[in-house]
Structure formats: structure tokens, C-alpha cells
Amino acid sequence: MAVLPDILVPGLRVVFCGTQAGAASARRGAYYAGPGNKFWKTLHEIGLTPERLAPEAFPTLPDYGIGLTDVAKLTSGPDTDLRSAHFDAEGLMARMALVRPRIVAFNGKRAAQAVLGPLRSYGLQPVQLVGAEIFVLPSTSGAASGFWSIEPWKELAAHLAGTGTR
């Protein structure tokens, strides 16, 4: 059984795809609920939500054209505990084929690499995933703060603004 439910409906502007639920998120039953995670702050800061939402508000994200999922749906904890068998790239692709978002945005390179293979850079990628554009973003996890930059997140917001809204 999935640790956190997918928040996926047809016609979303962007689906954020993480690696797996962190320990705090699994305990709280809410996406990006760790105390050091920048996800909710960043969504507001780049203008994708009109206010900073609490992690427990995740079911309301489709109201903003946003969906959520993870590549590893059945596990939780630190990404260092993940093994290749935990990743379900085929399941992710099947879910994206059903809902057909405009963009799939990977929250962290590890999630993206599990689906796409080796990557060189953050930002818009030269390939698509079942018809969706792909962005790879620096992870909002507190554990990855050494790699943090909001710039690719701002590029995503600008790209969404240029491609219309839901």
C-alpha cells in the first residue's frame, strides 16, 4: 500500500514527483512535512500558490493545477535507504499517461535518475515523459540543502506562466 496517496487528476499544469516519502511525511501522512523541507515555502515563493500551505493541505493542490506523486510509493525514510527495487518507473509512467500533465517536475535528481537515467543538469530536459515536458529541480529536502538553489524552481514557474494555466 502506498505510503502517501497520489494527488493526480487529468489536466494538471505540473506534477511534482519526489523520490519517496520522508520519515516525517510518513508519520504525519502529508507530503514534504519534514521540518527542514522547503517545498511549501518554495511553491508560494515562486508564485504557484497564493499563500504558504501547510503540508496537510496537499489534497487541495489540484485547485492550483498541481499534482504530487513519488517514484517509490511503498517505502519511506531517507533516500540513502532506497534500493533500485524500490523504484517503480513503469508505474510512474502509467500514472502520467493516465492524467497527462503538461509538466512532470522531479523534486531532486535521484527521483529523476530513477526514471530517466543519468542527468547533467537541472531545469527543462530535452526529453519528454509520455508527452509531458520534464523539469529536474534541486531537492527541497533539508538533507539536500547543500545542493539547494531556487533558480531552477523560478525557471519552472516562468515556463508555466508562458505555457498557460489550467
Secondary structure, DSSP 8 states (H G I E B T S, - for coil): --SS--B--TT-SEEEEESSB-HHHHHHTSTT-STT--HHHHHHHTTSSSS---GGGGGGGGGGTEEEEES--S-BS-GGG--GGG--HHHHHHHHHHH--SEEEEESHHHHHHHH-----SEEEEEEETTEEEEEE----GGGGGG--SHHHHHHHHHHHHT---
